[in-house]
């Protein structure tokens, strides 16, 4: 380039490096993914990644991050320290080279996994280039060295400032102030950084990472992460609010890969997994301690081995019969929490921001470790193995049923069409903001509700309670049930992938069930159904439970309703005592006439509705799973407790 020749006092290499720093400043997106808060945090991660590399090399076990009041941040570690002597090939100090030249500062050491999470030294110099000022302190070989920079350029030489004190650890301390003329956001977000460091501490077993926020006065906020169990601890942490079905299954192994010729290298594979009684799948994948939210070959390897191993075990153990289909990848993921972490000497990512791992050889490496780990565990723990297989079977059944239900709905054109189920007594209003749908247990209560309602805005859909509860329905049966199909088409929102809340035909969906065991069962079942297939409907506050009264208390002059024992007793006293009143106990909604049902349960002026929260529904889901589960004792206990509760109401 012409410009190069006009600056004769620089060598070719010097110019390249100057241009490097300027390039980072002109095109920050290429190095840290932009100029927003994510880019700001990326600067910290790049420096911490270098300290983590020292930990991976076995040279460092403590990393300390401090957010200063002036917006600067310090990363201090007890690693080996960046070498300070003259670089063998260049004329300058290795320290200056690492801090200012893109692509310099790679590791010269062998041994252990030759692994790096950062951009192999490009990282720190890119951070330097994007910092208004930076200072590095190196403690190494008994001496402490310091150098300062502005916008990526040295403003002092590398200076030995003092001798190391007795017992002082070696290491590197980097302090930098992000350049506000380049970065749009310069305020670090403590929880985001903390979350990242927690993950890093899980994935790098035995390292302590602390984060101190000195912007918080007078007492700084501080959090420290250290996990002796590595990924085991990680999975336990992720499942802390869930109910595990078995202990964490774990493996760590180095897999030798032959890259052709003399090019043999090691891939470190670490996996921890545990099934819970829930339905969500949580899979986290890391490559060289970096979270890869878009997955990649490590995750693919894990999933294929998981599916293959569970299927082949289930067949061998006779849990899948010859006529049975294999579990799908989705079936074996339900309720699973898994963390996969690989260490690779040369990880290839889809993009600079490292969200997806691409190395093809990693897939087989992970698959072989997972197959061995899981088949050994299943063989050795038949009871847990059975629980895992049953979990997959439940998932398969529900998925099949959901698919069938969708097919039926599609074939009968219920999803698209405007035909509504015959049992639905719709309202006349077409304004979904004001409309309500009462789902009523039993045809007789349904009849009363139809007569008693305000037909302008209230619709009624009776469900024949019997069908639902006598079959002790599994969820797949539920979906196969005509009543539920009617419900789905009445709501108008579709189901599963077709679900669209915008098409909801009623603002309030009100479950109206009896205060007895059957009623509780139907309510649990409906809540579970809504929770699993129409979650947003609950989240947006559309689902309610009606509270019908338990007693009707009439005296000569008035009629009153009581919704609890205490209320009944109070009202009886108010009306002059036992002798003066007639008490009717409602065993079910069917015993109320239309006027009574309107007055007590449907009229917005008098009624009480409970809005269903997502926690309520999740609780119902757990109860449902327990009721439907194969283990008999808890089911019996539930029904007994429940029956006793209902008997109390009988008094
Ligand atoms: C180059 C070579 C070595 C270590 C480092 C850089 C290094 C960089 C950073 C950045 C933050 N903390 C760091 N710690 C170390 C290897 C040193 C050796 O072989 O002794």
Boltz pocket constraint, residues with backbone or C-beta under 6 A from the ligand:
constraints:
  - pocket:
      binder: B
      contacts: [[A, 47], [A, 50], [A, 51], [A, 54], [A, 77], [A, 79], [A, 80], [A, 81], [A, 82], [A, 83], [A, 98], [A, 105], [A, 106], [A, 107], [A, 108], [A, 109], [A, 124], [A, 172], [A, 174]]
      max_distance: 6.0
